[in-house]
Amino acid sequence: MKRSRNEVGRWRMQRQVSRRKARWLEAQSRRNMRIHAIRKCLVARQRNSLLFAIYEF
């Protein structure tokens, strides 16, 4: 069954949109992971500094 030119165009656009959305979501999750990692690192550093502050006396 032959598809009309408009139908094919619509499919292509749809695929492009879904790909773009997937890529964007992936990038967002990467950014979030980086933010979480940075936060975790900062918390660990604070904890360590507290430990050393307590044991200095």
BATOR-844234 format. One record per atom (N, C-alpha, C, CB): x, z, y. Coordinates in steps of 0.05 Angstrom, whole numbers, padded with zeros to 5 digits, always signed. Each point is the difference from the previous one (the first is absolute). Last residue first. Glycine has a CB too. Layout:
N
XZY;...
***
This chain:
57
+00813+01387+00376;+00003+00028+00009;+00013+00018-00021;-00039-00007+00028;+00016-00088-00041;+00024+00004+00017;+00005+00029+00007;-00008-00045+00019;-00067+00004-00071;+00024+00011-00015;+00024+00004+00017;-00017-00023-00039;-00067-00013+00074;-00005+00026-00012;+00025+00012-00012;-00047-00014-00009;+00050-00073+00045;-00004+00019+00022;-00004+00028-00011;-00020-00036+00029;+00025-00037-00089;+00026+00007+00011;-00002+00021+00022;+00017-00046-00013;-00097+00012-00023;+00015+00015-00020;+00027+00009+00010;-00023-00027-00035;-00028-00029+00089;-00012+00027-00001;+00016+00017-00020;-00046-00018+00013;+00067-00073-00007;+00010+00014+00023;-00010+00029+00001;+00002-00044+00025;-00035-00013-00092;+00028+00006-00005;+00011+00016+00024;+00006-00041-00028;-00093+00008+00036;+00001+00021-00021;+00029+00009-00004;-00041-00019-00022;+00026-00054+00078;-00009+00025+00013;+00003+00023-00020;-00032-00026+00030;+00050-00059-00063;+00021+00008+00018;-00007+00027+00014;+00013-00049+00007;-00078+00007-00061;+00022+00011-00017;+00022+00010+00018;-00011-00032-00037;-00059-00013+00079;-00009+00026-00010;+00022+00013-00016;-00048-00017-00001;+00064-00070+00031;+00000+00019+00022;-00008+00028-00009;-00011-00037+00032;+00005-00034-00094;+00029+00006+00007;+00001+00021+00022;+00013-00047-00014;-00097+00013-00008;+00010+00017-00022;+00028+00009+00006;-00030-00023-00033;-00008-00040+00091;-00011+00027+00004;+00010+00019-00021;-00041-00021+00019;+00066-00069-00027;+00013+00012+00024;-00010+00029+00004;+00005-00046+00021;-00046-00005-00089;+00028+00007-00007;+00014+00014+00023;+00001-00040-00031;-00088+00006+00046;-00001+00023-00018;+00029+00009-00007;-00044-00015-00018;+00035-00064+00067;-00007+00023+00017;+00000+00026-00017;-00028-00030+00030;+00041-00051-00075;+00023+00007+00016;-00005+00024+00017;+00013-00048+00001;-00084+00013-00051;+00020+00013-00018;+00024+00008+00016;-00016-00028-00038;-00050-00021+00083;-00009+00028-00006;+00021+00014-00017;-00048-00014+00004;+00062-00077+00013;+00004+00016+00024;-00007+00029-00005;-00009-00040+00029;-00010-00020-00097;+00029+00004+00003;+00006+00017+00023;+00009-00044-00021;-00097+00018+00008;+00007+00021-00019;+00031+00005+00001;-00039-00013-00030;+00005-00056+00084;-00010+00026+00009;+00009+00022-00019;-00039-00022+00021;+00057-00067-00045;+00017+00009+00022;-00008+00027+00010;+00008-00048+00013;-00063+00008-00077;+00026+00007-00012;+00019+00011+00022;-00007-00036-00036;-00075+00001+00064;-00004+00026-00014;+00027+00009-00012;-00048-00012-00010;+00046-00073+00049;-00002+00021+00021;-00002+00027-00013;-00022-00033+00031;+00020-00042-00087;+00027+00004+00011;+00000+00023+00020;+00010-00049-00008;-00093+00022-00027;+00016+00014-00021;+00028+00006+00011;-00026-00024-00036;-00031-00027+00091;-00009+00027-00002;+00017+00016-00020;-00047-00015+00012;+00062-00077-00005;+00010+00014+00025;-00008+00029-00001;-00004-00042+00026;-00028-00013-00094;+00028+00004-00003;+00011+00016+00023;+00004-00043-00025;-00094+00017+00028;+00004+00021-00019;+00030+00006-00004;-00043-00013-00023;+00020-00059+00079;-00009+00026+00012;+00006+00023-00019;-00036-00024+00026;+00051-00064-00057;+00020+00008+00020;-00006+00027+00012;+00007-00049+00010;-00069+00010-00069;+00024+00009-00015;+00021+00010+00020;-00010-00033-00037;-00067-00005+00073;-00006+00025-00012;+00024+00012-00014;-00047-00015-00006;+00052-00072+00042;+00000+00020+00021;-00004+00028-00012;-00018-00034+00033;+00012-00039-00092;+00027+00004+00009;+00002+00022+00021;+00010-00047-00009;-00095+00021-00021;+00014+00014-00020;+00029+00007+00009;-00028-00022-00035;-00024-00033+00090;-00010+00027+00001;+00015+00017-00021;-00046-00016+00015;+00063-00076-00014;+00011+00013+00024;-00008+00029+00001;-00001-00043+00024;-00038-00009-00091;+00029+00004-00006;+00013+00015+00024;+00001-00042-00029;-00090+00015+00041;+00002+00022-00020;+00029+00007-00006;-00043-00015-00020;+00025-00059+00076;-00006+00025+00014;+00003+00024-00019;-00031-00024+00030;+00039-00064-00064;+00023+00007+00016;-00004+00027+00014;+00010-00048+00007;-00063+00031-00098;+00002-00013+00026;+00024+00011+00016;-00051-00006+00000;+00047-00003-00109;-00007+00018+00022;+00002-00015+00027;+00017+00040-00027;-00037-00072-00081;+00016-00002+00024;-00009+00018+00022;+00009-00047-00012;-00012+00050-00100;-00017+00000+00024;+00018+00000+00025;-00037+00024-00025;
***
